């Protein structure tokens, strides 16, 4: 007779044992995972791990970051930085979608300050104040060196007392690029007002000699919208009647708006053919190859002072953008620039902040950082760097001159880009003869009112 | 017999039939369902669900930059779309583009196919070479053509000037931009059309061609009265493919003009993308639904022409 228990009973007993084993194993696993997570958290608080950076590709964003990366890795061997370059034109929607999805894929995002309000509305920004408090010396140096109108753009609200949600290693403003040799040859001074600009463009325009008197970034949409806004602002224009409850009525269909479109329409007679489809690349190429000699409103770039890009690098100079000739007229270059924020969904914020701080250090942490940033086509926001490298980058002087007078390239509201797009679409309709100035200005006001209405500003 | 009785009888029949099924048949049916399931899941996940979600979005205000403003607005997005002059223009331009693509590329494609049909000695090599543009990435091709069309330093104006003409503004003028993009698109897609038409032409029986030759039916008369009727189904399939492609066009315009100058090349694909770029997701979805309906109507029309003719031929 067998002493073995019946099959069913044995199965039950083994099952219980196995259940116990599984429970013990799982508990140990969970404990180890927790310990691992605690370990990771400790490591992260000491600044280690991988920092994934969303950055615009090439130009003055990715290239200087790559330039300062080797020094960073030497100083912080436990932090690995992965740069993820995205074409600049695609960056805004990708950031929007990624942050709306609450993705933790990125630890640092290098984005236009115009996105800060939308990011804030999504709850995607990390308050950097506690991190800055850890190194007051560095903090004070940064805020004393970066002009307050620039550093405030990365606060919410965008004023000195706003909460700091970002730091910037990158400053930009629209400047007036001109060929100093040709101006000198013709005995011309750099024009101050828009009527003078039109006269100068006419004087410089010699298409038979492959020389055009005017070029700018007038591609449909955002770019044309910013150029319209640049001229509109220089005639004292604003986006809205007032930016507070009871206001937010669009203010484009007025004298300043009319003047702006009139100036741009007149300038188009002397425009380089690429102008109507141009963004920075086309515009810089036209100035670089010598076929365009005057760009009174153009986004700042170091490439035009780069010998490897253009043989005219020594004679392309920069000055502040023109102003309206009316009593309200004032120099109002649009201020560009990108800053770095740490998404609130990042799991490695301490290490991420080390990278942000490194990029924004200028000479403070190590003079090699500032030098490398400039040499790799960076455009610093720090005045100390703009002054130090003014001889090597002639347009830095124009930037420095422009910063105190500059206005944000978009109004600091989440709707900024959709409104810029709308302004640009109407502007290019006028410039290509598809619409009258009056019809375009009316469409601007109607369109912006709809955007603001949809967002609940009039409720 | 009343309705209840009919239903009952039907149910009983089906039950009897099901009971009579062999276990092997049931297993085969289950296997068939299992095999179809992955495709079905992919189809639902990547086509049906997004379409339904897009329709849902088109009934709401959905702003990527301001999610708090989201709300249900019914069909008012469609009403706004009809009042949006750029949206209406983009739909109109897309229609014009599709028409130009079909006419120009079918004519060139047919001419090329006829030439290749005659050139028996070099046909193999020619077929291999002319298909190359089809494989070129639209982005690379668009960039290349954009630089070639550059009015001041571009290759095309240089050639034009070398042969004694003044250059054109090409992509920089609202009056020539659409034609310039059409040239690039025609360069890429005409060989594809030509090869399919050539296959159709070469499927015509030698007896028919010989009979036509003996009857001295030649030239345009031969094409119109004999060739086209015989390859008509092939022609319609090519038209269908290019029609759908040209309505959905995006990449080439995005790279070459981004809808400009002004709105002269603003096809609906590009306009929809600019809506996405600025976060107007509900407007983008509304435009997408309108395009979807338009494509379906046109495809139905072409299919009706195709099968209607076939049916007529068989009766």
Contacts between the chains, C-beta under 8 A, distances in Angstrom:
chain1	res1	chain2	res2	distance
A	92	B	277	6.8
A	93	B	64	7.5
A	93	B	276	6.1
A	93	B	277	4.9
A	93	B	278	8.0
A	93	B	279	7.1
A	96	B	64	4.9
A	96	B	65	6.5
A	96	B	279	5.9
A	97	B	64	7.1
A	100	B	64	6.2
A	100	B	67	7.0
A	118	B	64	7.9
A	118	B	65	4.1
A	118	B	66	7.2
A	118	B	279	7.6
A	121	B	65	7.1
A	121	B	66	5.9
A	121	B	67	7.3
A	121	B	68	6.9
A	122	B	67	6.9
A	210	B	152	6.5
A	212	B	152	7.9
A	219	B	258	6.2
A	219	B	260	5.9
A	220	B	258	6.0
A	220	B	259	5.2
A	220	B	260	3.9
A	220	B	261	7.3
A	220	B	262	6.8
A	220	B	263	6.9
A	220	B	266	7.6
A	221	B	258	7.0
A	221	B	259	7.6
A	221	B	274	5.9
A	272	B	152	7.1
A	273	B	151	4.0
A	273	B	152	6.0
A	273	B	169	5.5
A	273	B	172	4.2
A	274	B	150	6.9
A	274	B	151	7.3
A	274	B	152	7.2
A	274	B	172	6.4
A	275	B	172	7.8
A	276	B	172	5.5
A	276	B	173	8.0
A	276	B	260	6.1
A	276	B	261	3.8
A	276	B	262	7.5
A	277	B	171	6.0
A	277	B	172	6.1
A	277	B	257	6.2
A	277	B	258	7.3
A	277	B	260	5.2
A	277	B	261	6.0
A	286	B	152	7.4
A	289	B	153	6.5
A	291	B	152	5.0
A	291	B	153	7.1
A	414	B	65	4.3
A	414	B	66	4.7
A	415	B	65	6.5
A	415	B	66	6.8
A	417	B	65	7.1
A	417	B	277	7.7
A	417	B	278	5.0
A	417	B	279	7.1
A	418	B	63	8.0
A	418	B	65	7.1
A	418	B	278	4.0
A	418	B	279	6.3
A	418	B	280	6.1
A	421	B	274	6.3
A	421	B	277	7.5
A	421	B	278	4.7
A	425	B	86	6.3
A	425	B	263	7.0
A	428	B	260	6.1
A	428	B	261	6.6
A	428	B	262	4.8
A	428	B	263	7.4
A	429	B	262	5.2
A	429	B	263	6.4
A	431	B	261	7.9
A	431	B	262	7.1
A	432	B	174	4.7
A	432	B	260	7.8
A	432	B	261	4.8
A	432	B	262	3.2
A	432	B	264	6.7
A	433	B	174	7.2
A	433	B	262	7.6
A	434	B	174	7.2
A	434	B	262	4.8
A	434	B	263	6.5
A	434	B	264	7.8
A	443	B	85	7.8
A	450	B	80	7.8
A	454	B	61	5.4
A	454	B	63	6.8
A	454	B	69	6.2
A	455	B	63	6.6
A	455	B	66	5.0
A	455	B	69	4.7
A	456	B	68	7.7
A	456	B	69	5.2
